[in-house]
Amino acid sequence: MTNHWVDIKNADLVLIMGGNAAEAHPCGFKWVIEAKKHGSAKLIVVDPRFTRSASVADFYAPIRTGTDIAFLGGIINYLLTNDKIQHEYVKAYTDFSFLVNEKYDFDNGLFSGYNPEKRNYDKSSWSYQFGADGYVKSDPTLEDPRCVYQLMKKHYSRYTPEMVEKICGTPKAQFLKVAEMMATTAAPDRAMTIMYALGWTQHSQGTQMIRTGAMLQLLLGNIGVSGGGMNALRGHSNIQGLTDLGLLSNLLPGYLTLPGEKEIDYKAYIAARASKPLRPNQMSYWQNYEKFHVSLMKAWYGDAAKAENNWCFDWLPKLDKLHDVLQVFEDMYQGRMNGYVCQGFNPLAAFPNKGKLGAALAKLKYLVIIDPLATETSEFWRNFGEYNEVDSSKIQTTVFRLPSTCFAEEDGALVNSGRWLQWHWKAAEPPGEAKADTAIIAGLFQRIKAMYKADGGAFPDPVLNLTWPYRIPDQPASEELAREYSGKALVDLTDPKDASKVIRKAGEQLDGFAQLRDDGSTASGCWIFSGSWTQAGNLMARRDNADPWGNGQTLNWAWSWPANRRILYNRASSDPSGKPYNPKRKLVWWNGSAWTGSDVPDFKPDSSPADGMGPFIMNPEGVARFFAVDKMAEGPFPEHYEPFETPIGSNPLNTNPAAVSNPAARVFKGDMEAFGKAQDFPYAATTYRLTEHFHYWTKHCAINAILQPDQFIEIGEELAGEKGIRTGDKVKVRSNRGQIRAVAVVTKRLVALNVNGKKVHHVGIPIHWGFKGVARMGFLSNTLTPFVGDANAQTPEFKSFLVNLEKL
Amino acid sequence: MALQSLDIKNRSATTTPTPQARSTVEVAKLIDVSTCIGCKACQAACMEWNDIRDEVGSCSGVYDNPTNLTENSWTVMRFSEIEEQGKLEWLIRKDGCMHCADPGCLKACPSPGAIVQYANGIVDFHEENCIGCGYCITGCPFDVPRISKKDNKAYKCTLCSDRVAVNQGPACVKACPTGALQFGSKEDMKDYAQERIADLKERGFDKAGLYDPPGVGGTHVMYVLHHADRPQLYSGLPQDPQISPLVAIWKGATKPLAALALGLVALGSLFHYVIKGPNEVSKETEAEVEKEDAA
């Protein structure tokens, strides 16, 4: 989230799209209700299904699954055409006026630089025009046809309300009603918040859906303000913490990135990341990259990390390509892997095309499962009749199950959607032989280290030199790890302005990442968490709910990254002169000599508005980007592409067969062939969660099983009528990859949509059942889903695929 | 038995006067249907607090589960899809005991002290006194009590009288994530309801209102409804609930007659005893019975 849960109550308008907060985030949803009750806020829900969120909405509009960019692009077109934008904001705080490379182009579904064989782009034309001073050229009059504003206007002029209706199936009048409601928040004293989740991420163009939402918010001046923002609702209680700590194949903690295999020079590696400002007087905060990187390496390797060995740069793995979960299972499927450690993860259930996943796991020599539950993955080899039809005698994989604790059986911090690190305390002792994940990993590490020490190995240095300062080496304590992430001084740190003044003595905890150094004198395991555990103690454990400004800014409740800042880009809540846009909901402002307010300013604290520093300090431009330059895989402006399994077979926006679906999405050989076609699988399917369950966990809990015991799918009355299906009947749902059986729930909440001259029906498929647990036996719904991911994040396309349906 | 802090106002089939000395505030649970998201946290909390678990059921083609109130499910969410002027509405209502001011169950109950009404308005079943006759079901205009197959006794929501007795809200209210469930004095709940109704009217629900049906003397569980003029839209919430005429007749005109009849029977027995002496079994008969028992 750019903002945080409590701040949702400050919104004048709430858009829930690409998510279903009432069902998937019922506790956080209370803030939507607060906004409605006490702020007279309106709630809009746009979704293929009339969800439980829609049941309390002021306005609901249906949309075909996978077409959100078309819808939002239509809104962008509406706002630009009808001049419903926050003019001062976009001029001062975005790239509206920047001039784009003359070679950049977009034609019939493809951007300039496409390579159809490699399915990727040469992005060199996706760039700016630079002046002689080395800075990006700008036309403040916005008249230059190559300025971002003009290019964007041209790009989205094709997204007319009629086109939106044609692609999305949303009736034009309903689309326009949503557009009008959103447009009201272009006023400086009104804010809209966007709440989204997996309904946007789980598409082959999911990242761009989210970007389109962010662009909309920028046009309306809703980023950085109270009650606004782009708010990703995270599913697991600590999934935000997972990405923060870099548990993705290409990341290091704190969104630092691993070097690529060609990046063998340390200086060049840093220079490529420590971006210099692209406009005058801009902060470009990533210029500090090396301070964060060196502090991380000192936390990992202690004295072994020295300037002479480039802080152990050679020990870091160098990436040949992304090794995301889809890639890993592809490698496994191709027989290129021996072992797999599966920690807190149930991929057989949670990743697409169960058939392929099961076949992949069967090729492993060993599989290690670290989990509190007996997951489906841990029993992928066992025959559960039609639910898991395997021949156990043919599977030789050795499976080790290491029982772990669950969150309530350990101390530690969870990072919530709003970036708050909230410390929690153990509520119960773990059962049986269960151990904390840290103890399991530490135990493995100690043994592996001993083996390297005794027997040597191909590359022992990074293992043997890893610092391991924990009191009980087999059981690092959460407190010890938290202090390490936050960081400490390794020598006495002196004030850069006054060398006689010691600001932190050697061994003391640091106050925050501003104290990190690139000379090896500081250590911090995750720079964005720096300041969460200072000399004053564990700030994550704070529980002071005082709200002195009455706007939900409880700065002494827990601790929020970065720097306890609650709303990102909050400088943008004030106008260029430093005066709050909305006097009723002030965040930060210029008091004549410094930035101050109800939040920690996301800005250089003493930069006078006269300096013209932009509020988006992490971007070298200092402003937010509509034109993404080379940051995205499939183009600088989001463009609608059909899901890989499209019910209409073409893209109404172009006539290019190469641009029906995302031209830059990675598709493995064999998976393209496994996509179904509309003639065989005519219905648009989407998978989702129900409020009664959490993923594949709670089917192990009696109460949840009682509340929603049995696998079902949902279809509209019209489709049910065509198929002769009555509610409660058993049906079979087939995709090109497999089939499931379930009870049919026939509902008015799914309506047939008219798309591109064709009637499109949806089939809704909740995910929560499987062959382990106390709920009724069911089929893993990912038996049906396609093995393809988003072109940038590789998040699988669980939300849009094709099925057929028959009554049993 | 009743907790010290809960004065009893009425007891089934009992004429002993109830305590009057203390003054107790009437409580109420308010269910604001317009902010309920049907998450069933209330159902989960009810199961946990009261140590009740239904069987793992099956899907009958709707979201409702368990599909009806049972002796182990004292509250259930009922989902209904309606179309109002071409606009779909998914009305989700938490169903359970309404804790009527004039409780039909208590009136109908023939077993002394099996059903009580506290001075705070909560209607509670004391199962140790229940004889399983099922009259409470006939007496209830909301079809709430259920007889357990395990012990043949009637069960229903207690409005967490045990929690309320120690100044805690009911478990369902505590668990509700959106604040759709509120608990407090009936007066405060009515005030709060008016705020919600004003908000709903502003949003175009002209007929929004409070459900506190006078036919049962008002209730201690009330609803804020968007369509208060048509409560039956909400999975058949009764428009104007009344205690069944059978119970009314039994408790009204016929009860004194029945009491008289019972009295006459007792009087007859007394005369029989006075005139004929106690019934005695001869030694021979007793020996015969014992022989039969042994065989």
Chai-1 contact restraints between the chains, C-beta under 6 A:
chainA,res_idxA,chainB,res_idxB,connection_type,confidence,min_distance_angstrom,max_distance_angstrom,comment,restraint_id
A,A22,B,I37,contact,1.0,0.0,6.0,A-B,restraint_1
A,P26,B,C39,contact,1.0,0.0,6.0,A-B,restraint_2
A,P26,B,P177,contact,1.0,0.0,6.0,A-B,restraint_3
A,C27,B,P177,contact,1.0,0.0,6.0,A-B,restraint_4
A,K30,B,P177,contact,1.0,0.0,6.0,A-B,restraint_5
A,K30,B,T178,contact,1.0,0.0,6.0,A-B,restraint_6
A,I33,B,T35,contact,1.0,0.0,6.0,A-B,restraint_7
A,I33,B,T178,contact,1.0,0.0,6.0,A-B,restraint_8
A,F50,B,L88,contact,1.0,0.0,6.0,A-B,restraint_9
A,R52,B,I37,contact,1.0,0.0,6.0,A-B,restraint_10
A,R52,B,G38,contact,1.0,0.0,6.0,A-B,restraint_11
A,S55,B,W90,contact,1.0,0.0,6.0,A-B,restraint_12
A,T691,B,C39,contact,1.0,0.0,6.0,A-B,restraint_13
A,E692,B,K40,contact,1.0,0.0,6.0,A-B,restraint_14
A,I703,B,A44,contact,1.0,0.0,6.0,A-B,restraint_15
A,I703,B,M47,contact,1.0,0.0,6.0,A-B,restraint_16
A,A705,B,V56,contact,1.0,0.0,6.0,A-B,restraint_17
A,I706,B,D54,contact,1.0,0.0,6.0,A-B,restraint_18
A,I706,B,V56,contact,1.0,0.0,6.0,A-B,restraint_19
A,L707,B,K40,contact,1.0,0.0,6.0,A-B,restraint_20
A,L707,B,Q43,contact,1.0,0.0,6.0,A-B,restraint_21
A,L707,B,N65,contact,1.0,0.0,6.0,A-B,restraint_22
A,Q708,B,N65,contact,1.0,0.0,6.0,A-B,restraint_23
A,P709,B,V56,contact,1.0,0.0,6.0,A-B,restraint_24
A,P709,B,G57,contact,1.0,0.0,6.0,A-B,restraint_25
A,D710,B,S58,contact,1.0,0.0,6.0,A-B,restraint_26
A,D710,B,C59,contact,1.0,0.0,6.0,A-B,restraint_27
A,F712,B,C59,contact,1.0,0.0,6.0,A-B,restraint_28
A,T727,B,G61,contact,1.0,0.0,6.0,A-B,restraint_29
A,G728,B,S60,contact,1.0,0.0,6.0,A-B,restraint_30
A,G728,B,G61,contact,1.0,0.0,6.0,A-B,restraint_31
A,V743,B,C59,contact,1.0,0.0,6.0,A-B,restraint_32
A,V745,B,G61,contact,1.0,0.0,6.0,A-B,restraint_33
A,K748,B,E81,contact,1.0,0.0,6.0,A-B,restraint_34
A,K748,B,L88,contact,1.0,0.0,6.0,A-B,restraint_35
